[in-house]
Structure formats: structure tokens, C-alpha cells
Amino acid sequence: MSDLQTLLSAIEQADCYTLTQIVQSVIARCHELFPDEDVFFLSLPVHDQEDRRYTLEQLTEQLMHH
């Protein structure tokens, strides 16, 4: 199994804590590679449209004032 396949398999099996660490590491690496870009991970509720809309509005406001 290649290193990439091993990594992808580990991601597929990761618990919430480990997955959070992986995402944070990916974001940090992207910041290194693309220092002039905002990089973030966005999670939105699927079934609560009001909460989804609120989250997107808050994010939009933050990004516009950044």
C-alpha cells in the first residue's frame, strides 16, 4: 500500500478528535503554501436551514471585515 493510500485509509477510519487534527494540519499546510489566501474548513447543518443561513451570514460578515 502506498503512503497516500495509507493516509487516506487513516482519514477514513479517524475519530472526531483525530479528524479535527488532520483538518487543522491541512489548513496549516495550505497557509504555508498559499500565504495570501484565506483557508478554512466550513461545516454547515444540513437540516436546519435557519441555522445554516445564520452561520453563512456571520461568516460573510466576518470575511468582509477581515
Secondary structure, DSSP 8 states (H G I E B T S, - for coil): --HHHHHHHHHHH--HHHHHHHHHHHHHHHHHH-TTS--------SS-HHHHHHHHHHHHHHHHT-
